[in-house]
Amino acid sequence: MFGHLGFSYVGLIFLLMLAIPNILWSRRIPADYSDEGENGILLFLERVGEIGCAVCALMFADFNCEPASPQLAWLIVALILMGLYDLCWLRYFKGRQRAKDMYRSFLRIPIPLAVLPVAGFLLLGIYGKVIWMILFSVILGVGHIGIHWYHAKRLGTL
């Protein structure tokens, strides 16, 4: 439950699925985007969760594929959630690329660019049975989803 140290190629794949669209977004931040009014505590929790999830994803070999394991279903669902996350980014990049477009629901999932990666990393932690990833995913979820909930309400997309 505490994890086995070793490189995780699955964790690297998850981090790439997360980082690539965010890097692209950072090069084309919408003119109407503002991070004003973000709660400092939520921002702190988001950063702690981000760092914790990234470190866990890479340093625990428990996330690498186990063939014919019943646990594999957790990994498959986690990968599907990350794929949906990337589809949401694709929808954003093909659209008008306004701030409020980042918070539009997708398949009835509110603020999917916040909810989907958090859920994906949480399920990755469940798959690998690594309590640290589960813990950091919950911390990330409180901060990241809380911040994006605030922005979505401010922009009127909820």
C-alpha positions in Angstrom: 0.0 0.0 0.0 3.0 2.3 0.4 4.4 1.5 -3.1 7.5 0.0 -4.5 10.2 2.4 -5.7 11.1 2.3 -9.3 10.4 4.1 -12.6 6.9 4.0 -13.9 6.5 4.3 -17.7 2.7 4.4 -17.1 3.1 7.4 -14.8 5.2 9.1 -17.4 2.5 8.6 -20.0 -0.1 10.1 -17.6 2.2 13.1 -17.0 2.7 13.6 -20.7 -1.1 13.4 -21.3 -1.4 16.1 -18.7 1.5 18.4 -19.5 1.5 18.6 -23.3 -1.9 20.4 -23.6 -1.0 22.6 -20.7 2.2 23.7 -22.3 0.4 24.5 -25.5 -2.2 26.5 -23.5 0.5 28.4 -21.7 1.8 29.6 -25.1 -1.7 30.9 -26.0 -3.3 32.0 -22.8 -6.7 33.6 -23.7 -6.8 37.4 -23.5 -9.8 37.3 -21.2 -8.2 34.8 -18.7 -7.5 36.1 -15.2 -6.3 34.3 -12.1 -7.4 37.2 -9.9 -9.4 36.3 -6.7 -8.0 32.7 -6.5 -8.1 31.4 -2.9 -4.6 31.1 -1.5 -5.3 28.0 0.5 -6.8 26.2 -2.6 -3.8 27.3 -4.7 -1.4 25.9 -2.0 -3.3 22.6 -2.0 -3.3 22.5 -5.8 0.5 23.0 -5.9 1.1 20.3 -3.2 -1.2 17.9 -5.1 0.5 18.6 -8.4 4.0 18.0 -7.1 2.9 15.0 -5.1 1.1 13.4 -8.0 4.0 14.0 -10.4 6.6 12.6 -8.1 4.4 9.6 -7.3 3.6 8.9 -10.9 7.3 8.6 -11.8 8.8 7.0 -8.7 6.5 4.0 -8.0 6.8 1.0 -10.3 3.4 -0.2 -9.0 1.8 1.8 -11.8 3.3 -0.3 -14.6 1.0 -2.8 -16.3 0.3 -6.1 -14.6 -1.0 -8.5 -17.3 -4.2 -10.4 -16.6 -4.8 -8.6 -13.3 -8.3 -7.7 -12.1 -6.8 -4.4 -11.1 -6.2 -3.6 -14.7 -9.8 -2.3 -15.1 -8.8 0.7 -12.8 -5.9 1.5 -15.1 -8.1 1.2 -18.2 -10.7 3.6 -16.8 -8.0 6.0 -15.6 -6.5 6.0 -19.2 -10.0 6.6 -20.6 -10.5 9.6 -18.3 -7.1 11.0 -19.4 -8.1 10.5 -23.0 -11.3 12.4 -22.4 -9.2 15.1 -20.8 -7.1 15.4 -23.9 -10.3 15.5 -26.0 -11.5 18.4 -24.0 -8.3 20.3 -24.7 -8.7 19.4 -28.4 -12.2 20.9 -28.3 -10.8 24.0 -26.7 -7.9 24.4 -29.2 -10.3 23.9 -32.2 -12.7 26.4 -30.7 -12.5 30.2 -30.0 -10.1 29.7 -27.2 -11.8 31.9 -24.7 -11.5 31.6 -20.9 -15.0 30.4 -20.5 -14.5 27.7 -23.1 -12.1 26.0 -20.7 -14.9 25.5 -18.1 -17.6 24.2 -20.4 -19.0 20.8 -19.4 -18.2 17.7 -21.5 -20.4 14.6 -21.5 -22.3 16.2 -18.5 -19.1 16.5 -16.5 -18.8 20.0 -15.1 -15.4 21.7 -15.4 -13.9 18.6 -17.1 -10.4 20.1 -17.4 -10.2 20.0 -13.7 -12.3 16.9 -12.8 -11.0 14.4 -15.4 -7.2 14.5 -14.6 -7.8 14.5 -10.9 -10.1 11.4 -11.3 -7.5 9.8 -13.6 -4.7 10.2 -11.1 -6.9 9.0 -8.3 -7.8 5.8 -10.2 -4.1 5.4 -11.1 -3.4 5.4 -7.3 -6.2 2.8 -6.8 -4.8 0.7 -9.6 -1.3 0.7 -8.2 -2.5 0.5 -4.6 -0.3 3.4 -3.7 -1.7 5.4 -0.8 0.5 8.4 -1.5 -1.0 8.9 -5.0 -4.5 8.5 -3.6 -3.7 11.1 -0.9 -2.1 13.6 -3.3 -4.9 13.1 -5.8 -7.4 14.1 -3.1 -5.4 17.1 -2.1 -5.0 18.1 -5.8 -8.7 17.6 -6.3 -9.7 20.0 -3.4 -7.4 22.7 -4.7 -7.6 22.3 -8.5 -11.4 21.6 -8.7 -12.0 24.4 -6.1 -10.1 27.0 -8.1 -11.7 26.0 -11.4 -15.2 25.9 -9.8 -14.6 29.5 -8.7 -13.6 30.6 -12.2 -16.5 28.7 -13.8 -19.0 30.4 -11.5 -17.3 33.8 -12.1 -17.6 33.3 -15.9 -21.2 32.0 -15.7 -20.5 28.5 -17.1 -21.9 26.6 -14.1 
